[in-house]
């Protein structure tokens, strides 16, 4: 059974802000970041239980090439992405989100 993957507005904002930051570092790097995040989202779609649980009920899929994680919750009827977050940052930022 394939569950729909929902990206919360907060997670979408994380993606937009991070892409902007990477584009300022080097033109085109932001798009490379987005492609790697999309790859992580596809892994989550295929195997929702495949990533490690890092907080009660929350899993983290690692983004290839970048120090980011996609934090998500697997519900009965959907997969909810609650954050796309730099793993070097204080985790309390995404932990306050309930998706």
C-alpha positions as CSV (number, residue, x, y, z in Angstrom):
1,X,0.0,0.0,0.0
2,X,1.4,3.4,-1.0
3,X,0.7,6.2,1.4
4,X,0.5,9.7,0.1
5,X,3.5,11.9,1.1
6,X,2.5,15.3,2.5
7,X,5.1,18.1,2.9
8,X,3.9,20.5,5.6
9,X,4.2,24.2,4.9
10,X,7.0,24.5,7.5
11,X,9.0,21.8,5.7
12,X,8.4,23.4,2.3
13,X,9.7,26.7,3.8
14,X,12.8,24.8,5.1
15,X,13.4,23.6,1.5
16,X,13.0,27.1,-0.1
17,X,15.2,28.8,2.5
18,X,17.9,26.2,2.2
19,X,17.8,26.3,-1.6
20,X,18.3,30.1,-1.5
21,X,21.2,29.7,0.9
22,X,22.9,27.2,-1.3
23,X,22.3,29.3,-4.4
24,X,24.1,32.2,-2.7
25,X,27.1,29.9,-2.1
26,X,27.3,28.8,-5.7
27,X,24.9,29.2,-8.7
28,X,23.1,25.9,-9.3
29,X,24.0,24.4,-5.9
30,X,20.5,25.1,-4.7
31,X,19.0,23.0,-7.5
32,X,21.4,20.2,-6.7
33,X,20.3,20.3,-3.1
34,X,16.6,20.1,-4.2
35,X,17.3,17.1,-6.4
36,X,19.0,15.3,-3.4
37,X,16.0,16.1,-1.2
38,X,13.7,14.8,-3.8
39,X,15.7,11.6,-3.9
40,X,15.3,11.2,-0.1
41,X,11.6,11.8,-0.5
42,X,11.4,9.1,-3.0
43,X,13.2,6.7,-0.7
44,X,10.7,7.6,2.0
45,X,7.7,6.9,-0.4
46,X,9.1,3.5,-1.3
47,X,10.0,2.3,2.2
48,X,8.4,4.6,4.9
49,X,9.7,2.5,7.8
50,X,13.3,2.4,6.3
51,X,14.8,5.4,8.1
52,X,15.8,5.4,11.8
53,X,13.5,6.7,14.4
54,X,15.2,9.8,16.0
55,X,12.4,11.0,18.2
56,X,9.3,9.2,19.4
57,X,7.3,8.6,16.2
58,X,9.6,10.7,14.0
59,X,12.1,9.2,11.5
60,X,15.0,10.9,9.7
61,X,16.0,10.1,6.1
62,X,19.5,11.4,5.4
63,X,19.9,13.7,2.3
64,X,22.8,12.6,0.1
65,X,25.7,15.0,-0.3
66,X,24.3,17.6,2.1
67,X,24.2,17.7,6.0
68,X,20.4,17.6,6.0
69,X,17.7,15.2,7.1
70,X,14.1,14.8,6.1
71,X,12.1,14.4,9.3
72,X,8.8,12.7,8.9
73,X,6.0,10.8,10.7
74,X,4.2,7.7,9.3
75,X,0.5,8.0,10.0
76,X,-2.2,5.5,9.2
77,X,-3.3,7.4,6.1
78,X,-0.2,9.4,5.1
79,X,3.4,10.2,5.5
80,X,3.9,13.7,6.9
81,X,7.2,15.5,6.3
82,X,7.5,17.9,9.2
83,X,11.0,19.3,8.5
84,X,13.9,19.4,6.0
85,X,16.6,20.4,8.5
86,X,20.3,21.0,8.7
87,X,21.5,18.2,11.0
88,X,24.2,20.5,12.4
89,X,21.6,22.9,13.9
90,X,19.9,22.6,17.2
91,X,17.2,19.9,16.9
92,X,14.7,21.8,19.1
93,X,13.7,23.8,16.0
94,X,12.1,20.8,14.2
95,X,11.1,19.0,17.5
96,X,8.6,21.8,18.3
97,X,6.7,21.0,15.1
98,X,3.8,18.5,15.2
99,X,3.2,18.4,11.5
